């Protein structure tokens, strides 16, 4: 088993290890978990991926999210990201499935808009286009470390509001269903998440952010825009070119990601599991004080 660096200061490929190895062997899990904490993005190539195997691998890292209503895979631990409809046809560009995929081309972290945010996401490539459809990652940990100490201190005391409807509304007004709006109310989190394992802090921002507590709207939007632009500047990303059988795991506490376009006539199916954050993952460090007191 070896880990090969991939990106500019983060991201690594795990070689000589399978998802089943991590799921079934404690020593392998501990080694992989250590690299995950350090590198934030882990790539596993040439995996024999099944739904059950992906769930077992993901569950080693923590409790799994249940897929909400109106999302493919609802009621399970799987999110199905596909451009193929129930009849086996590739959907047109204005179809709800295609619009949801387009929304994923915004820089974001998963589940920042949920009452319990995500530690990590695990995404497997099942049906891949011949070209395009890459996933691009940046480190918000390294982005935070590049800021001057004064800005770091300011951000550590700020709280941002996240809303699923806000980010999806940038693409089309009809993507989010009434059920989703009702079950996914806005959430407020600190703008900096500290990793309890290594003590390093990361920006906790996303396209889901629509406001910053105590900051005027215009100034808040400028701040989020400037921070996102700095984190995602050219030369700072790792872009993963997918092959069938690839599995990528990333730390939502310390990265942003976005999907890249692919030919509309080519089929694409990916499956995601999402691991919920716990107190052991530093969740308390990102909660507003009032929420901590209430619990």
Buried (B, 14 or more C-beta within 10 A) or exposed (E): EEBEEBBEEBBBBBEEBBBBBBBEBEEBBEBBBEBBBBBBBBBBEEBEBEBEBBBBBBBBBBBBBEBBEBBBBBEBBBBBBBBBEEEEEBBEEEBEBBBBBBBBBBBBBBBBBBEEBBBBBBBBBBEBBEEBBBBBBBBBBBBBBBBEEEBBEBBBEBBBBBBBBBBBBEBBEEBBBEEBBEBBEBBBBBBBBBBBEEEBBBBBBBBBBBBBBEBEEEEBBEBBEEBBEBBBEEEBBBEBEBEEBBBBBBBBBBBBBBBBEBEEEBBBBBBBBBBBBBEEBBBBBBBBEEBEEEE
